[in-house]
């Protein structure tokens, strides 16, 4: 299992809060973060220094970022 940090961002794209999660894959971490889009304008999922995804309400199935 990997350690992820799921950041929720406000309308000015500032970090408002964070949720920690241990997930078996990037896709599971994205699924954990997706419900936050009902409250926040954007959600970012990070695994250590690697950005896994940035979720936006109009693109809730955000693509994985390679090489970040």
VENDA-V501605 format. One record per run of one state. SS is the DSSP state (hx for helix, st for strand, lp for the rest). FROM is the first residue (numbers start at 1). TO is the last residue. Records with the same first field share a line. If there is no record, write none. Layout:
# VENDA-V501605
SS = FROM-TO ; FROM-TO
This chain:
# VENDA-V501605
lp = 1-1 ; 10-14 ; 24-25 ; 39-41 ; 48-49 ; 57-58 ; 60-68
st = 2-9 ; 15-23 ; 42-47 ; 50-56 ; 59-59
hx = 26-38
